[in-house]
Amino acid sequence: MNAKWFKGVDPKNKDKRTAEVLNYRNAFDALRELLENDYEETTPDYKNPSWSHEQADTNGANRKLKQIIALINIKE
């Protein structure tokens, strides 16, 4: 489980937080499937003068999706 789930949590409440997160595992799995379908694939259109900006936007969106998916990928 990603350590970010425990940021700011009192160490004596770690077991409680673990149980809370594990209770949402099925919802997180469903959300992960939905998010994986949102990845964007683009082919640079070099004729478009803004192609690099569009590519950067796509790369940033995909990077954030990967971070969220990693966070909700719960393994005991």
HUFEN-V221131 format. One record per helix or strand of 3 or more residues. SS is the DSSP state (helix for helix, strand for strand). FROM is the first residue (numbers start at 1). LEN is the number of residues. If there is no record, write none. Layout:
SS:FROM:LEN
SS:FROM:LEN
This chain:
helix:3:4
helix:11:13
helix:25:12
helix:51:22
